Amino acid sequence: MNSIDATLEPGDDAVPRWYVIQCKGGESFRAADHLANQGYEVFHPVLEVQKKRRGKLEWVSEPLFPYYLFIRLDRLVSNWRPIRSTRGVLKLVGFGDMPVAVDDALVATLREHGSDRQDATANLYFRAGEAVEITEGPFKDLQAVFATHKGQERAIVLLDLLHRQQRLEMPVSQLRRR
């Protein structure tokens, strides 16, 4: 079955289905909150990512699909009118004036896998002074101290060589928390 089911069979009008709402720029969280406050069942998949803010790394929630969220409605009982005038909502996604239902299995899969927070040891952000292990290259398996990021893909680590701490620049992908 396709992830988008453009046609509804007769008799399916009373069965709740998932639909996609397009939100105004940067307002998907607001739209989700306002729709939920109105009693609608809303699914707004988010990812937990680390971002650098004011010089510190913080976990923040970002939409998996910027500008979009899912809403569960049926064609007979649900009140569709307030949706379009809800703060943050731009429109229901569809063909012409007909909203298009999304396959329930797609939303179920997103719900199942989308809520998992990324493993803290797998992210690419480290804190200054944190102990790391080098996983590749000529210094493989050596212990070092993380010093700083140099862009998104490079890092500077302090490695004890010849009884002195040496600064070494390397790809962040070659580092792992100890």
Wavefront OBJ file of the C-alpha trace (Angstrom):
o trace
v 0.000 0.000 0.000
v 1.300 3.462 -0.853
v 2.123 5.885 1.951
v -0.443 8.243 0.465
v -3.897 6.878 -0.134
v -5.586 9.352 -2.482
v -8.935 7.601 -2.658
v -11.277 6.621 0.112
v -13.587 3.712 -0.397
v -17.298 4.159 0.380
v -18.024 3.422 4.020
v -14.571 4.586 5.169
v -15.813 8.069 6.124
v -16.326 7.152 9.800
v -12.844 5.611 10.172
v -10.312 8.085 11.618
v -7.342 8.603 9.289
v -4.103 10.549 9.519
v -3.762 13.707 7.427
v -0.867 16.113 6.967
v -1.000 19.761 7.963
v 1.403 22.277 6.482
v 2.415 24.867 9.060
v 3.619 28.416 8.732
v 7.397 28.837 8.868
v 8.817 27.951 12.270
v 5.364 27.516 13.832
v 4.861 23.749 13.798
v 5.230 23.519 17.611
v 2.688 26.315 18.067
v 0.265 24.680 15.632
v 0.604 21.300 17.373
v -0.055 22.872 20.783
v -3.094 24.847 19.607
v -4.611 21.869 17.779
v -4.094 19.619 20.812
v -5.732 22.270 23.031
v -8.763 22.128 20.727
v -9.043 18.381 21.297
v -7.516 17.088 18.066
v -5.205 14.067 18.048
v -1.912 15.420 16.712
v 1.409 13.745 16.001
v 4.401 16.059 15.600
v 7.555 13.939 15.205
v 10.664 15.571 16.625
v 14.348 14.761 16.924
v 16.513 15.511 19.948
v 19.756 17.052 18.698
v 22.635 18.869 20.325
v 23.153 22.488 19.308
v 25.671 25.019 20.450
v 23.905 27.992 22.046
v 25.733 30.822 23.789
v 28.889 28.733 23.765
v 27.272 25.705 25.434
v 25.955 22.475 23.978
v 22.278 21.883 24.712
v 19.751 19.239 23.733
v 16.953 20.800 21.676
v 13.886 19.387 19.949
v 13.614 19.980 16.215
v 10.782 18.872 13.923
v 11.544 15.755 11.905
v 9.566 17.343 9.054
v 9.922 21.131 9.284
v 6.621 22.835 8.413
v 4.521 19.621 8.733
v 2.629 17.624 11.333
v -0.003 14.876 11.338
v -3.610 15.095 12.546
v -6.109 12.229 12.996
v -9.611 12.968 11.712
v -12.643 11.182 10.375
v -14.862 12.574 7.634
v -18.183 12.351 9.520
v -17.697 13.426 13.135
v -14.531 15.551 13.217
v -14.930 19.305 12.971
v -12.552 20.333 10.180
v -13.452 24.047 10.122
v -11.300 25.359 13.004
v -8.153 23.678 11.698
v -7.306 26.197 8.984
v -7.789 29.179 11.324
v -5.640 27.675 14.091
v -2.488 29.677 14.890
v 0.506 28.271 13.034
v -1.525 26.244 10.507
v -1.219 27.087 6.826
v -3.376 24.338 5.251
v -4.297 20.674 5.086
v -2.229 18.931 2.427
v -4.249 17.493 -0.417
v -5.098 17.486 -4.083
v -7.259 20.464 -4.931
v -9.831 20.822 -2.157
v -9.614 17.145 -1.134
v -7.314 16.365 1.838
v -5.208 13.256 1.309
v -5.020 10.570 3.992
v -1.650 9.110 4.965
v -1.191 5.382 5.520
v -1.566 4.493 9.222
v 1.477 2.197 8.988
v 3.700 5.158 8.079
v 2.604 7.131 11.137
v 2.906 4.022 13.332
v 6.481 3.512 12.122
v 7.351 7.160 12.785
v 5.846 6.930 16.270
v 7.749 3.750 17.024
v 11.165 4.939 15.827
v 10.902 8.702 16.024
v 10.768 9.042 19.783
v 14.137 7.396 20.401
v 16.684 9.904 21.689
v 20.002 9.589 19.958
v 22.577 7.650 21.989
v 24.672 10.221 23.840
v 27.880 8.372 22.961
v 27.071 8.468 19.259
v 26.687 12.223 18.827
v 29.516 14.251 17.412
v 29.623 16.850 20.176
v 32.094 16.639 23.007
v 32.829 18.934 25.944
v 36.222 20.520 26.581
v 38.177 18.390 29.032
v 36.242 15.216 28.219
v 38.222 11.966 27.899
v 38.044 10.490 24.391
v 39.533 7.558 22.541
v 40.886 7.805 19.007
v 39.241 5.111 16.859
v 41.130 5.394 13.541
v 44.406 6.454 12.024
v 47.988 6.327 13.337
v 46.875 7.177 16.912
v 44.169 4.488 17.023
v 43.290 3.212 20.541
v 45.152 6.051 22.275
v 43.436 8.103 24.985
v 43.228 11.873 24.601
v 41.467 14.891 26.087
v 39.011 16.791 23.920
v 40.017 20.469 23.618
v 37.663 22.154 21.139
v 35.675 21.841 17.924
v 37.168 23.275 14.778
v 34.128 23.582 12.571
v 31.535 20.799 12.468
v 33.769 17.991 11.246
v 37.151 18.641 12.896
v 38.335 18.724 16.485
v 41.455 19.526 18.447
v 42.478 16.988 21.083
v 45.332 16.948 23.591
v 47.414 13.792 23.351
v 50.246 12.830 25.729
v 53.276 12.208 23.507
v 56.897 12.281 24.625
v 55.855 13.334 28.147
v 54.115 16.457 26.850
v 50.560 17.291 25.853
v 50.484 17.779 22.103
v 47.629 19.501 20.248
v 46.351 17.299 17.447
v 43.709 18.211 14.871
v 41.604 15.337 13.562
v 38.131 14.449 12.237
v 35.467 14.318 14.962
v 34.239 11.045 13.449
v 37.490 9.385 14.660
v 36.683 10.117 18.315
v 34.630 8.156 20.826
v 33.792 8.836 24.461
v 35.815 6.797 26.905
l 1 2 3 4 5 6 7 8 9 10 11 12 13 14 15 16 17 18 19 20 21 22 23 24 25 26 27 28 29 30 31 32 33 34 35 36 37 38 39 40 41 42 43 44 45 46 47 48 49 50 51 52 53 54 55 56 57 58 59 60 61 62 63 64 65 66 67 68 69 70 71 72 73 74 75 76 77 78 79 80 81 82 83 84 85 86 87 88 89 90 91 92 93 94 95 96 97 98 99 100 101 102 103 104 105 106 107 108 109 110 111 112 113 114 115 116 117 118 119 120 121 122 123 124 125 126 127 128 129 130 131 132 133 134 135 136 137 138 139 140 141 142 143 144 145 146 147 148 149 150 151 152 153 154 155 156 157 158 159 160 161 162 163 164 165 166 167 168 169 170 171 172 173 174 175 176 177 178
